[in-house]
Amino acid sequence: MAPATAEYDIRLIGLTKRFDDVVAVDGISLDIDRGHFFALLGPSGCGKTTTLRMIGGFEEPTEGRIELGGVDVAPLPPYKRDVNTVFQSYALFPHLSIFENVAFGLRRRGVKAGEVRRRVVESLDLVGLAGLEKRKPRQLSGGQQQRIALARALVNRPRVLLLDEPLGALDLKLRKEMQLELKRIQHEVGITFVHVTHDQEEAMTMADRIVIMNGGHIEQLGTPSELYERPRTAFVAGFLGASNLLEATVSGDDRVTLAEGSVVQLPHGMLAGRTGTVQIGVRPEKLRIGEGDTNSLSGIVTESAYIGVSTQYIVDTPAGPVTVYVQNDRTGGQVAAGERLTLSWSPESTFVVDAQEGTL
């Protein structure tokens, strides 16, 4: 029985998966709180899908524990775990009506007909497809089929819903619509969603908390804003949006000196005891053209690109090339290649990672 005091739905303890001599997941430990929308984010081959499949029971761990509500389910087959999975491929039964697709799991469990009808209608209403019960999957669009797969998974009221890149087959516009729809549904039903994706924007749009994985281990766990504003490694800084990373040497409690001699002020405590060589980072949109903030660098514009809401500039500075985004919120003010300018930014917009981490 699950202990009543458990505040998490999923606990992974030293979870490892090896395929012959390849370590896909390398001893990760992780708690996923009850009722959260959680994302496993990372590049192809980082171990995120294997982790999800082990939670769902589709892969057997080499080592470690998988607890659902305090109970170790690692030895149990998928149908004995209180989880359901939504796949990118939908996996709907083409010969069954939408009603029967959604009702399939309930009928297998012997739920009475009246209760089946009530819960199927409730689930279809939840995903915005009430009234389509008699149609077949081939009569629906890709987005509607994805909603049916979601309704089928939720109708059984699982403790945890696993989402294995469920929006990957949709076009960009529909994918963005479904991101907001999934977030709404999760808030409405209140159960734990665990979503695997390689799309940074998708994870940040939908998830309360994100685990960034790399090479089978966890790089960092946090809220979208924590990961973006305060990445702990160069990998996280580079994977979750664009970052300028510059080599520096610690020269005080809250300051570093760049290779060309400029002193950069940091937020209090950011160095966390580091000494020697580090990398400082600042996001391109945090930089401003012109003086005015505490930290500054001068350089020459080498490239510019108009990208709609903003213009991207590459500035060659003595500390290295720096990317800056300038909002196109007014006409004029474009900077031409070859112009010399000064970039400035605040200490609070600066983060620090270890130099030996390397970059993407």
N, C-alpha and C positions, 0 to 999 in steps of 0.2 A: 504493500500500500504506500502511496505517496504521503510523506509527512505533511501535515496541514500547514506547517510553518514555512515550507519551501517557498522562496520568493523568486525562484527561477523555474523555467519550464525545461530547459536543456542545460546539462552540465557535461562538458567533455573533459576527461582527465587523462593526460598523457596519451592522447589518441595518435596512433601511428598506422600507416598503411604502406606496405611495400609490395611492389610488383617485380618479382625476381630481384634484381640488384638495384632497382629504381625506388627511391623513397619518395612517394607521392605526398604523404602527409607525415610530418616529422615531430611527433610528440607534443601536439598542441593541447593546451588546456584553456577552457573558455566557459563562462557562464552566460546564458542568454535569459534575460529577465522575462517574467510572465507578462504577456500582453504587449510586447514590443514588436516593432517592425525592424527586423535585423537584416543587414546585407553582408554577404561574403563577397568581397570585391578583390579583383586581381587579374593579372594577365593570364593568357592561356598557359596551362601547365603548372599553375601555382598551387594546386591542391584544393581549390574551393569546391569544385563539383564532386570530387572524391569524398570530401568531408560531408557534403550534403547527402550523398548516396549512402554513406555509413550511418548517418542519423536516420535515414529512411529505411535502412535494412537491406539495401540493394548491393552493398559491398560489406564484406566482413573485415573488421579491424585486425591488423596484425598484433597490435598491443593496445591497451588502454580501456577505458570505460566510457560508456554513453549512458547518461542518466536522463530519463524523462520524468519530471516531477519527483525526483529522488529515487527512482527505481532503475537499476541497471538493465538496459534492454539489449545490450550488445549481443547476447546469445539468441535473441528472439527474431523470428522471421518478420517481414514487413507487415503482414496482416494481423500480427499480434501486438503491434505498436500503435499507440494512439496518435498517429500522424497520417496525413495524406499528402500526396505530391502532385503538383501541376507541372507538366513537362512542356517544352517548347513545341513539341509535335502534336499537342492536344490529346492524341490517343482516344478520340471518340469512336464509338461503334457506328459505322456508316449505315448499317441496316436498321438501326433502332431510331425511334423518334427522339426528339429532344427530351421529352418527358421521361422516356425509358432510359436514356443515357444518364440523366441526373438521378433517377430512382434506382439504378442498378445496384449500388452498394447497400441501400436500405433493404431492397428485396432479398439480397443474399444474407442479410442479418435477420430476416424474418419479421421485419417491422410490418404492422398491420396496414391494410390498404388505405384506410382513412387517414392514418398518420403519414403514410408515404405521400399521399396527394397533398396534404397540408404543408409538409416540409419541402416538397419539390416546388410547389407554387411560391412558397416563402423564399427559397433560394433563387429562383428565377427572377423574382421581384427585386431581390437584393442586388443582382448584377444587371438590372435594367432590361430584362428580356421576357417579362411577363407577357403571355399571349402567344408565344411561339412554340408551345408544348408539342404541337402535332407535326412540326416541320422535321425534316431530316438534316443532318449536318451539312450535306452538300448544298443545301438551299441557303446557307448562311455565309456571311463574309468571314474573313480570317479573324477579325476582331470579335465578331459574335461567337465564333467557335471557341475562341480563347475564354470568353465569358462563361460559356457552357461548361468548359473544362473546370473553371473556377467554381461554378455552382455545384458541379458534381463532387468536387473535393470538399466543399464546405457543408454540404447537406448532411454529412455524417458527424458534424460537430467535433472535429478532431481537437486534441489539445494543441497541436502544432500543425501549421500548413507550410510545406516546403515548396519553394518555387524555383525550378531549375531553368533559368534564362527564359521565362515564359513569354517575353515580348520580342524575342530575337527574330521571329519570322514576320513581324509586322513592319509596315512602312513607317517612316519617321514621324509623320503627323499622327497616325493612329497610335504609335508607341507612346508618344507624349501624352495623348489623351488617356491611354490605359494606365500610365504611371499614376496620374491623379486619381483615376477610378479605383485602382488597387489600394491606394492610400486611404481613400474614403471608406472602402469596404472593410479594410483592417480596423479602422477606428470604430466602425459600426458594430462589427462582430466581436471585437476586443480580444481575439485570440492571437497567439504568437505567430508571426510570419517570419520565415527565414528565406531570404531571396539571394540566389547566386547570380552575379552579373559581372561582366568585364567593362561595363559602361559606367564611367565615373559620374556623369551627370544623372543617370538613372538612379544610381545608389543614393546620391545626395538629395535628389528630389523626393524619394520615397521613404528612406530609412530613418529611424530614430537614432540608431547606432550602426556603425560600420566597422567590420573587421577587414583590414587590408592584408592580404596574404601574398607571399613571395617565396618561391622555392620550397614550398611545403611547410613554412612556418608563418607565424603571425608577426607582421611588421609593426602594426599599431592598431589599437582599438579606441574608438571614441565617437562622439557626435560628429556630424558633417562639419560643423564650424570648428570644432577642436582640431580635427585632422587637417583642415584647410589652413587655418590660421597658425597652428602650432605643430607642424609635422616634426617627428622626432628623428627621421632618417631622410637621407637624400632620395631614396627610392620613393617614399611617401610623398615628399615634396614634388617630385617629378611626375609621379603617376596621377596624383589628384590635382590636375590643373598645371598651368605653366609656372615655373619658378626661375628666378635669377639666383644662381649659387656662385658665390665668390670666395676665393681662398683668403683666409685672414689668420692673424696670430693674436692670441689673447694678450691684451696689454693693460688690463685693469679689471676691477670687480664687475663692471657693466660696460666694458668697451673692448673693441678689437681694432687692430690696425690692418688695413688691406695691403696687398703686396706692393702697391705703388706709394704707400705712405699715408693715405687718408685714414682718419680715425672715425669709427662708426660706433655710435652710442646704441646700447641694447636695452630692452626692458629689464627692470630690476630682477635679478635671480635667474635670468635666461641662461647664463653660462653654466649654472648648476655644478660649479667646481671644476669645469674643464680648464685645461691649460694647454699651451702649445698651439699647434695648428688646428683650425676648425674651418667650417664653411658657414658663411652667413647667407641667409636667403631673404628675398623680398619679392612678393608677387608683382607682376607687371602693372596691374591696375592700381597698386598702392603708390607707385611713383608719380611725381608731378613734374612737369616741365617748368623750370625756373627755380630760383632759390626761395627760401621761406621756411623749410623744415630743418631739423637739427642735422640730419645726415645729407651729404651731397656728393655727387660725382659729375665731372664734366667729360664731354666726349663729342664725337662727330657722328651725325646720322649717316648710316650706310645704306639702309633700306627702309621703305615704308610700304604698307599695304592697307588699303581701305577695306574693312570687313563689316560694313553696315553700321552697327551701333557704335563702333569704335574704329580708330586707326591704329595699326601696330607699327611701331618704329623699332629698328635695331640701331643701338647707339654703341659705337666703338669707344670704350673708355680704357684708361691705363690699367684698370683692374680686370678687364675682359669685356666681351660683348654683353650688352644689357638690353633686354626687351622691355618696352613700355607700351601700355595701352592708353590711348587718350579718347575719352568719350566724344562722340560727334553730336554734342547737344547744342551746338550753335554753328552757324555758317562761318567760313573763313578760318584762319588760324592754323592752316596746314603747314607742316614743316618739310622743307625740301631736303633731299639727299645732299650731303656735303656741308650742311649747316652745323655750326658748333653750338652746343647748348649745355645747360646744367640741369641735372636731375636731382630732386631732393625727396626725402621721405622721413617719416617719423620713427623714433626708436621703437614704438609700439607695433610698427608694421614689419619689424625684423625678427627672424627666427634663426636658430643655430642648429646645425647638425654636425656630427663628427666627420672630419675630413676623410677618414679612411673608408667611409661608407660607399663612396663612388657615386656616380650619377647614372641616369638612364642613358 
